[in-house]
Amino acid sequence: MSLEIRGCGTALVTPFRKDGSVDEAALRKLVQFQIREGIDFLIPCGTTGETPTLEHGEYLGVIRLVLEEAGGKVPVVAGAGGNSTKKVCDLASEVEELGVQGILSVAPYYNKPTQEGLYQHFKAIAESTDLPVILYNVPGRTSSNIEPATVGRLALIPNIIGIKEASGSIVQQMEVLNAVPSDFRVISGDDAFTFPLIAVGGVGVISVVSNEIPGPMVKLAHLALDGKYDEARKLNARLLPLMQINFVETNPIPVKAALAMMGMIEEVYRLPMLPMRPENRAKLEKVLAAQGLLPKSAVL
């Protein structure tokens, strides 16, 4: 399957059982739900999947399971990032052997490389694999911003095909669009930026909220991509409270709490992630109820 990144892809959570092990049955159901709802592509083992807490065997097992459950119906893009270039290159080779259609690679965190360091890091990753590579810029979590000029340089490497842009700046996103070739995919890494980024030339979103509402997020992305801005604007306004409440605490705490309230997973995290504070949980439950996402027995 070739990799077509357009529309809405879900950055999947990793469900855990009460004993802390990966809940494979819940993950299978989540993937089935995504496909039924028309998701365009899936991303296991990203930040939303609590990847830093997964053992290496668990990481590969999650990707295998998602590939198996997707069954070729949608592309699977594996999260493969880190702050050791060699380790990421090794990861890219491993997931390529598993049969994923691409990788999403976050900027190195903590070691804060220079722009040239970022360029050489991603260049090495791209050269280590034949897979399409999507860059992931999220300076709020990495303390490392891939600047537009650096993205422009990286876009000239044949198998670096796009960027998940989560700088939080629409100006930077427009600067990236100006710096790259027309076939380079600029994808929102923030749900609330989906509509505005597509309006200025982006191609979609890698979404957290689509764990809960894949169908509506796919519709929003495609309405905007089709230039149906009035309809997209109305849908965006309706979904915005849910997009916002998903980040009332550090991702993926709220989205896992929401999925648990919806009866889809158990609400289990691995340290250092903890359950939501009670006051935020009440806010989340109120938004979910307003969106019609709670089971009838749970609606107050």
N, C-alpha and C positions, 0 to 999 in steps of 0.2 A: 504494500500500500504506500503510495506517495504521500508526502506530508502537505496538506493544505490547511494553513492556519488562517482562518477567517471566521468571524462570528463569535461564539462563546465557547470557551473551554473551562472545565471545572478543575480547580486546584483541590484535589480530593483530601478530605480528612482521613486519618488512619484510625478506625475504631479499635478500641481495646476492651477486653473483658475485665471483670472486676479483679481478676488476679494479675492484671497488667499485661497479659499476652495479647497479641494481635487477634482481633475478632474477625476471622476470615469469613464467616457466614454473613455478618453485618456488612462487611466490605463488598461481598458479592451482591447483596441486595441493593447497596448504594449504587454500584456500577449499573445494575439492571435498571434501576430507577432513572439514572442519568440517560441511558440509551432510550428508554421508553419515551422520555420527555424531549428527545430530539437534540441532545447535546452535540456540538460539532467536534469536540476532541476532549481528551481526558489527560490530566497531569497528576500521576501519583508521585509521592515522595518529594513534594515541595515543602516550603515552610509550613503550609497549612496541614501537611501530613506529619508534623512533629518529627521530621527526619533526623534532626540532631540526636534524638533519643533512641533511634532504632539501631539495633545491632546490625552488622553487615548482612548476615543471613536473613534477618527480618526485612531489611530494605529490598534485597533481591526477591524475596518471597512475595512482598506486596506487589512489586512490578509484574512478576510472573502471573499472579492471580488476576490483576487488572487486565493484562493482555489476554489471558484465557477467557475471562468473562466478556471482554469486549468482542472477542471472536472476529476481529477484522471489520466490525461494523463502523467503528470510528477510530481515528488515529490515537495512539498513546504516546505521549511525550513524557519521558522520565526526568524528574528532577535529578541533576547530577552537577552539584556545585560544591564549593568549599574553599578553604584558604590555603591549601597546598596544591599547587598546579599539578604535580606528579600524581597525587592521589586522585584528582578529578580526571586526569587523562586515563588512569586505570579504570575508574568508574565508568567513563564513557565507553571504553572497550568492552567492559562486562555487560552493560545494558544493551549495547549493540548486538552482542551475541544472543541476548534474550529475545530480540526481535522487535524492539520499540521502533517507532517511526522517527523519533528525534529526541533531543535532550534540551532541557531548560537549565541554564547554568547561571547561578547567582554570582554577583561580584564578590571577590574575597572579602571576608569580614574580619575585623579586629586588626589585621596587619596593615591596613590602610595604604595600599600601594599607590605609587604615582600614576599619572595617566599612561605613561609609557609602560609601567608595570602591568596595568590593566590590559593594555594592548597585547603585550607579550604573553600574558596569562591566557587570554582567550584565543590568541593565535595558536598557541601550543595545543590547547584543547581541540580546536578545529582540525589541526593537523594530525591528531591522534585517532580520529574517527572519520568514517565516511558519512556519518549521520548528519542531517541538518541540525544546526545549533541555534538556539534562541538565547540571546543574552537576557539577563534579568538585573535591572537596576532598581534597587530599593535602598537608598542611602539612609533612610530612617532606621533600618535594621543592620546595615553593614558598616556605616560611617565611611562609605566609599562611593562617590558619585561618578558614574561613567558619563563624562561630559559629551555633548553633541559632537564635537570635533573628533573625539575618540571613537564614537559610534560610527561616524562617517568613514573613518579608516578601516574599522572592523568590517563594515558592510561590503568592502571590496574583496574580502576573503570569500571564495565561492560558496562554501557550505555554512557560513553564518548568514542566516536568512531573515532574522528579525530580532526585535527586542521587546521584552515585557517592561514597559516603562512605568515605574511607580515612584518617580521623584516627588510627586505631589504638586508639580508645577506645569500648568498647561503651556506656559511660555517655553519651558525647556522641551516639552514634547513637540511643540511646533518647530523649535530649533533643530531637534532631531530629524523631523520630517524634511526640513530644508537641507539637511546635511547628507542624506542617504539617497541612493537610487530609487526610482519610482516603484520597483518591484520588491523593495525591502519592507518587511512587515513591521509596523509599529503598533503594538498591542497594549491596551491599558492594563496596568497591574492594580488599579483601584476601581472597584465597582462604580463608584460615584463619578468617575471620569469616563465611563464607557461612551455615553452619548456625546459629550463635548469633544472627546478625542476623535471619534469617528467623523464628526462634523468637520474637522479640520484635516482629515486624511488618514486617520488610523483605520485598522481593519478589524478591530474587535476587542475582546477582553479575556484575560485569564482571571476567572472570578472565584471569590470565596462564597458569596451569597448564593451562587448557583448550586452549591451543595443542597440548599433548602428549596430553591425555586429554579431549577434548570430551564423549564419551559418558558417562563416569563423573561428570563435573562437572554435566552436565545432569541425570543421574539423582539426584545428591545434592540439587541445588536443588529438583527437583520432589518428591522424597520429603518434604523439609522443608515445602514449600509445601502438600502434601497432608496434613500432620499425621502422617506416618508416621515419628515421631521415633526409634523403636527401630532401624528399618532405616537411617535417615539417620545415626544416631549410629555405627553399625557401619561404614558406608561412609566416613564422615568420618574415623574412626580409621585406616582402611586408607590413605586418601589423604593424611593429614596429613604424613607424612615427605616426600612429593613436593612438597606445598605449601610446606613449610619450606625445602627445599633449593633451590627456585627463587629464594629471596631470600638465599642464602648470600653472594652478591655483588650488586652493583647490577643491578637489572632494566634491560635484557633480557639481560644477559650469560649467566646460567645457562640461561634458557629457549632461547636460540639454540644454546648448547652441547648441550643435551639434544636438540633437534630434529635437530642435525647427527649426534649419536650414533645417533639413530633412523633416519638415512638420508633425512631429509625436506628438508633445506636444507644449503648449505655454511656452515661456521662463519666468517662474515665480518662484521666490525663496522666502523663508521666512528668515527674518533677524535672524542671522547675515550674512547669505549668500547674496551676491550681484551679479549683472551681471558682465560678463567679462570686463576687460579693453579693450579698442578699439584695441590696438596693438596686444593683444593676440587673440582677436576675428578674426582679419585679418589672423593670422597664422593658426587658427583652420579652417577657411573657405577654405584656400588654401589646407590644408591637406585633408579635406573632398572632395573637388573638384578632387584632384589627385586620391582619392580612388573611385571616381564615386558615391559618396553618396548624392550629392545634386540634387534636382529636376532640370531638364534641363533648366527651366526658370530662375533658380538662379545661374547657372554656368556663370562665367564671361567670 
